[in-house]
């Protein structure tokens, strides 16, 4: 929950910074790179196909015909992101049984080990039976090299240190725990702590 909370605070800081800036000639405070990243994030979140992405870009261009920052095609969108494909790997899956085939094979034709369906790299690409994996270390390093991201992380760290106690003795010192309003020596407190540690406590009738 702390990670998610920090992520929300980071996004709020970013939005506040953007809202405080003067809008450009198109009435937006976003620059070209930020627009590209937001569009691509939407595409990834909703799993849009290439065709659906093209339709989305066309719609955005119709809504903002004077905005030259919106790419006109799926190809230009991916080109703007400048993803280093050397750090990406295509993982194929069987379109029939959904078993993992693995990375691209040298052979033109292969057979699924689970259902014995004859497959090819081209057919799996054409049917969309694949996903892409990224080198997470490379992605994080690239993200942290951004001055804007580093500045937001630093401000978020300062805010969290200012709003929370630096020293905490145990789980009972946490802000979320204090909001439960448990009384001292309350049996429900022991149940809560035991559940947190994976233990089960049963009431015993004497």
N, C-alpha and C positions, 0 to 999 in steps of 0.2 A: 504494500500500500504506500510505503514511503517513496518507492520508485515512481509509482503512478502519480502521486501527489507532486513530486518534484517535476515530472513531465508537464503536468497541468500548469504549475507555476512558471515553468520555462516558456510555455506557449503564451501564457497571459502576459509575461514580460515582453515577449516579441510583439504581441498585438498592441500593447500599450505604446511601445516604441513606434510602431507603424502609424497608429492613430494620431500620434503627436506630430507627425510630419505633414508637410504641405502636400496636397495632391498634385499630380503632374497634369500635363495638358489633357489627359484622358479622364481626369477625375479620380485617379487611383493613386494611392500612396505606395503601391508595390512596384518594384523595378522588374526588368525583364526576367532575370534569373529566378526571382521569387514566384512570378507567374508560372514559369515553366515547371518549377518544382511542385507547386500546388496542383497544377493540372495532372502531372504525372502521379502524384500521391493519390488523387481521386481515381485515376485509371487503375492503379494497383489495388487500392482498397476495395473497389467494386468488381475487380476481375474483368475489366472490359476487354473485349476482343479487338483486333486491329480495325475491323469494320466499325465497331461501336465507338472506338477512339476517334476515327475519322469523322463520324457523325457528330461527336461531341465538339471537336474542333470547328467543324462547319457551323454548328449552332452558336458557339462563342463568337465566331467571326461575324455572324449575322446580327448578334446582339450588340457587338462593339465593332462596327465596320472600320472605324478610324484607328483602332488599336493595332499597330503593326507588330506588337510583341507576341501575339498569339500565333503559333506555328500553323501552317496551312495543311500539314499532313502528318501522319503517324511517323514517317521517316524523319522529318525535320524535328519532331518532338524528341525522338530518341537521340538525334544528332546534337540537339541543344544540350542535353543532359551530359553528353560526353562520357558515357560509362566506359571504363576500361574493360573490354571484353576478355582480356587476358586473365582477369581475376574472376570471371564468370564461367560456370560450367552448366551445360544443358543435360538434364536428367530425364530420360525417357521412361514412360510407363505404358504398359500394354493397354490399348484402347478397349479390349474385350473383357479382361479380368482385373484390370487396374493394378497388376503386379509391377513392381519396380524393375525396369530393364537395366537402368544405369546410364552411364555416360555414352556419348556417341561412339558407335562401333566402326571399326575399319571395314568390316564386311558390308557389302551392299544389301544382303538379305540375312536375316537371323530368325530364330525361333524362340518364342516365349517359353521359358522353362516350366511355367505353371499350367498353361492351357494349350501349349503347342501350336499357337497361332503363328503363321509366317508373317514377319514384319520387315520393314525397312526404315532407315533413318528418314527418308523422304516422306513416306506415308505417315509416320508418326508426327512429323513436323506439320504436314498438311492437315491432319485431323486435330491438331492442338494437344496431342497426348505427350506433353512434356512440361517441365517446370525448370526454372533457372535458380541455381544456388550461387551465392556470393561469398567471397572471402571476407568474413566479418571483421578480421583484424585490419584489413586494408580499408574497409568501409568506415570503421571508427576513426582510424588515423586520418583519412581524408576529411571526415566531418569535423574533427577537432582542429584541423588546420584553418578552418574558416574563422576569421576574426570576429564575426558577428556571433557565431555559436559560442566561441570562447568567452566573449563578453557577457552573453546571457547566462552562461553557466556560472561565471564568477559572481554576477549580481545575485543569482539564485542562491549560491552558497552563502553569501553575506547575509541575505534575508533570513535563511533558515537558521544560521548561527545567532542572529539577533532575536528571533522569535521563540527559540526553544532553549531549554537548559542544556548546557554543554555536558554536565555530569549527570548520569543516570545510574542509580545503583542496581535496579532490577526492573522487571516488567511493570511493577506497581507504580513506578515513577512516571510512566508514559501518560501523555495527555489523553489518549483514547481510553486508557484504563480508568482515569479519574472521572471521565464523563459517565461511567457506569453507575456511579453513586453507591458502591457497595460499602456496607458497614464493616467495622473491624470485627474479625473473627466470624464473619458471615460464612455459613457453610457453602453458599453458592460460589464464594471466592475460591474455595478449595476445588470445587467442581470445575470452575473456569480454568484454573492453573493446571489441573490434572488433564483436562481435555487438551490444553495447549501442548502438554508434554506427551500426549498420546496414551494416557492412562485412563482407566474406567473406574469410577467409584459408584458402588451400589449401596443403597440404604439397607441397613441391617436391622431387623426387628428383634429386640431382646425380650 
